[in-house]
Amino acid sequence: MLLESHFPRTLHEDLLLAVGIHNELPEGISVLQKKSYGRNPEFRARVLRAYGYACSVCGFSVRLGNTPVGLEAAHIRWHQAGGPDIEGNGMALCSLHHKLFDRGAFTLDSSFRVIVSDDVNGVGAEQVLWAYHQKNLNIPRQEKLYHYLDYVDWHVREVFHGN
């Protein structure tokens, strides 16, 4: 209940493992495979379509047939924090950038540029995040689908690990 109420699903498994709860789930079932917690099932489809089925940071767009693989619809203001299931609160991110965004490794500025936390380091950090620092996010063509700055401001204040 705490996870569902306060954290995005991309962090559930990490948080459970961090507090030593790893044998509580039925074998072979991931927290991420559980129910969608009252989310609008159309949110993912609408967000991925708005972004041309590609990660808004790196452009990742692998498909198996016609089905995107490893591409997710991320909430800017987490659903658990009152973020609505609307395109203005969403962006298409590959699985890796989604998890990094939800952990606060990067955020956006008011011009929709990627801002990387000074705390980001390690093998792969240059290619995965620093290469995109202060670069424009790939945004939808339709201006009405742009991110609402209130949600971006929330992410900067509440999630981002930086100034």
matplotlib code that plots the C-alpha trace (Angstrom):
import matplotlib.pyplot as plt

x = [0.0, 2.9, 4.5, 1.3, 0.5, 3.8, 6.2, 6.1, 6.1, 9.6, 10.9, 8.8, 11.2, 14.3, 12.6, 11.5, 14.9, 16.5, 14.5, 15.0, 11.6, 12.4, 10.9, 7.4, 6.3, 5.0, 7.8, 8.2, 6.0, 7.5, 5.9, 5.9, 3.6, 0.9, -2.3, -2.0, -3.3, -6.3, -4.5, -6.1, -5.2, -5.1, -2.4, 0.5, -0.9, -1.6, 1.9, 3.8, 1.8, 2.5, 6.3, 6.3, 7.0, 10.6, 12.3, 12.2, 15.8, 17.7, 15.4, 15.3, 12.5, 13.0, 9.9, 9.0, 6.8, 4.6, 4.9, 7.3, 9.7, 11.4, 9.5, 7.3, 5.0, 6.5, 4.6, 6.5, 4.5, 4.1, 0.6, 1.0, 1.6, -1.5, -0.1, -2.9, -2.9, -2.7, -0.2, 1.0, 2.2, 3.8, 6.7, 7.9, 11.1, 13.0, 13.1, 16.5, 15.7, 12.3, 14.0, 16.7, 14.0, 12.0, 15.1, 16.0, 19.2, 17.9, 15.0, 13.9, 14.1, 11.4, 12.7, 12.4, 16.1, 17.6, 19.4, 21.6, 22.3, 25.9, 25.6, 25.4, 28.7, 30.0, 30.5, 28.1, 27.0, 28.6, 26.8, 23.5, 23.0, 25.8, 25.7, 22.2, 22.9, 21.4, 20.1, 16.6, 14.2, 12.3, 8.9, 5.6, 4.9, 1.6, 2.1, -1.1, 0.7, 3.8, 4.6, 2.9, 5.5, 3.7, 4.5, 8.1, 8.5, 7.1, 9.7, 12.6, 11.5, 10.4, 12.5, 15.6, 18.9, 20.4, 20.1]
y = [0.0, 2.4, 1.7, 2.2, 5.4, 7.2, 5.9, 5.3, 1.6, 1.8, 2.1, -0.5, -3.5, -1.5, -0.2, -3.7, -5.1, -2.2, -3.0, -6.7, -7.7, -10.0, -13.3, -11.8, -11.9, -15.1, -16.7, -15.4, -12.3, -8.8, -5.9, -4.2, -6.9, -6.2, -4.2, -0.7, 0.9, 2.8, 4.3, 5.2, 2.4, 4.9, 7.0, 4.8, 4.6, 8.4, 9.3, 6.9, 8.1, 11.7, 11.0, 9.0, 5.7, 6.8, 7.8, 11.5, 11.6, 9.1, 8.2, 4.5, 2.9, -0.9, -2.8, -6.5, -6.5, -3.5, -3.6, -1.2, -3.0, -1.2, 2.0, 3.4, 6.3, 8.2, 10.5, 13.8, 14.4, 10.9, 9.4, 8.6, 12.4, 13.5, 13.5, 13.0, 10.6, 13.3, 13.9, 17.1, 15.1, 12.4, 11.6, 8.6, 7.2, 4.0, 1.8, 3.0, 6.7, 6.2, 4.7, 7.4, 10.1, 8.6, 8.3, 12.0, 11.5, 14.0, 16.4, 19.1, 22.8, 25.3, 25.0, 21.2, 20.6, 17.6, 18.6, 15.9, 15.8, 16.4, 13.2, 11.1, 9.1, 5.7, 3.4, 4.4, 7.7, 9.7, 7.8, 7.3, 10.7, 13.3, 13.1, 14.6, 17.2, 20.6, 19.0, 19.6, 16.8, 15.4, 16.8, 16.2, 18.1, 19.4, 22.2, 21.2, 18.0, 19.8, 19.3, 21.5, 23.4, 22.9, 19.2, 19.9, 22.2, 19.5, 17.0, 19.5, 20.3, 16.8, 14.3, 15.8, 15.3, 18.6, 22.4]
z = [0.0, 0.8, -2.6, -4.5, -2.7, -2.7, -5.4, -9.2, -10.2, -11.7, -8.2, -6.4, -6.9, -5.9, -2.8, -1.8, -2.3, -0.4, 2.7, 2.4, 1.0, -1.9, -1.0, -0.4, -4.0, -5.6, -7.6, -11.1, -10.5, -10.5, -8.8, -12.2, -13.5, -11.0, -11.5, -12.9, -9.7, -11.1, -14.1, -17.3, -19.7, -22.7, -21.1, -22.4, -26.0, -26.2, -24.9, -27.1, -30.1, -29.3, -29.2, -32.4, -30.4, -29.5, -26.3, -25.9, -24.6, -26.7, -29.6, -28.7, -30.7, -31.0, -32.0, -32.2, -35.2, -34.5, -30.8, -29.0, -26.7, -23.7, -24.3, -21.6, -20.8, -17.9, -15.6, -15.0, -11.8, -10.4, -10.5, -6.8, -6.2, -8.0, -11.5, -14.0, -16.9, -19.6, -22.3, -20.7, -17.7, -19.8, -22.0, -23.8, -22.3, -22.8, -19.7, -18.6, -19.0, -17.2, -14.2, -14.2, -14.4, -11.6, -9.5, -10.1, -12.1, -14.6, -15.0, -17.5, -17.5, -18.6, -22.2, -22.1, -22.1, -20.2, -17.0, -15.5, -11.7, -10.7, -8.7, -11.8, -12.4, -13.1, -16.1, -18.9, -17.3, -20.1, -22.9, -21.1, -19.6, -19.8, -23.6, -23.4, -20.7, -21.8, -25.1, -26.2, -25.4, -28.4, -27.9, -29.6, -32.8, -31.5, -29.0, -27.1, -26.1, -24.6, -21.0, -18.5, -16.6, -13.2, -13.5, -14.6, -11.6, -9.3, -10.6, -10.1, -6.5, -5.4, -7.3, -9.0, -7.2, -8.0, -7.8]

ax = plt.figure().add_subplot(projection="3d")
ax.plot(x, y, z, "-o")
ax.set_aspect("equal")
plt.show()
